[in-house]
Amino acid sequence: KEIDLDKPEKVLNKIARDNSISYLALNPIFRERARNEEGETVWPCDGHWNKRGHEWAVDALFDYLVSQKLLGN
């Protein structure tokens, strides 16, 4: 059986949408960044973010907050 790696994000997006909560989908951002950068973003043993993954998430959140004018650059 094939695992849908996007399923958790789809579920979170639906919950956020149903409750009028802002949601930033990180999978597309990570995939785009991975095209230009080498290195793992998750621990191979369990798939949770490693240090690089957390750094990428911070960068994505910062860029989002700046783009929404919720934070100065």
C-alpha positions in Angstrom: 0.0 0.0 0.0 1.3 3.4 -1.0 1.5 6.1 1.8 0.1 9.5 1.0 2.8 11.8 2.4 0.5 14.8 1.8 -2.4 13.4 3.9 -1.5 15.0 7.2 -1.2 18.4 5.5 -4.5 17.9 3.8 -6.2 17.1 7.1 -4.6 20.1 8.8 -5.6 22.4 6.0 -9.2 21.2 6.2 -9.3 21.7 9.9 -7.9 25.2 9.6 -10.2 26.1 6.8 -13.3 24.8 8.6 -12.3 26.9 11.7 -11.2 30.0 9.8 -7.6 29.6 11.0 -4.6 30.7 8.8 -2.6 27.7 7.6 0.8 27.6 5.9 1.4 24.4 3.9 5.1 23.6 4.3 5.3 20.5 2.1 5.3 22.5 -1.2 7.8 25.0 0.3 10.1 22.2 1.4 9.8 20.4 -2.0 10.7 23.5 -3.9 13.7 24.3 -1.6 14.9 20.7 -1.9 15.3 21.1 -5.6 18.1 23.6 -5.0 19.6 22.4 -1.8 21.1 19.1 -0.7 20.7 17.5 2.7 18.1 15.7 4.7 15.4 17.6 6.5 14.1 14.6 8.6 15.5 11.9 10.8 15.6 8.7 8.8 14.4 6.7 11.8 11.0 8.4 12.2 10.5 11.1 9.6 10.4 14.0 12.2 12.3 17.2 11.2 16.0 17.3 12.1 17.9 20.5 12.6 17.8 21.4 8.9 14.1 20.8 8.7 13.4 23.1 11.7 15.6 25.8 10.0 13.6 25.5 6.8 10.3 25.7 8.7 11.5 28.8 10.5 12.5 30.4 7.2 9.2 29.6 5.7 7.2 31.0 8.6 9.3 34.1 8.7 8.8 34.7 5.0 5.1 34.1 5.4 4.8 36.5 8.3 6.7 39.2 6.4 4.6 38.7 3.2 1.4 39.1 5.3 2.9 42.3 6.9 2.6 40.6 10.3 6.3 41.1 10.9 8.9 43.6 9.8 11.8 42.4 7.7 
